[in-house]
Amino acid sequence: ATDIPCLAYRSGWKNPRIEWKFQKGSSLVLFYYGGQLTDPYKDRVRFSPTSIHFGTVTREDTGKYICEVVGDGSQIAKSEVNLIVQG
């Protein structure tokens, strides 16, 4: 199991909108937006405002996870985590 933190999350922001993207090479997948996990992530990822939790990871999950948080105004924060799955 793996947790990937959303370091961009700000608890002081009112109703922040959170989006998660997964970048692998030149492809970019938006897998959490509008308050929903997309297929195929919704069966294997648990979302919380401060992190996402993978029950299992495979080498396919190696790549860059980008968390974007948008506040009420024009505030925006972004954090990235590179995940490398061995084996």
Helices and strands as residue ranges (DSSP letters): E 2-5, E 17-24, E 27-33, E 36-37, G 41-43, E 45-48, E 51-54, G 59-61, E 63-70, E 76-83
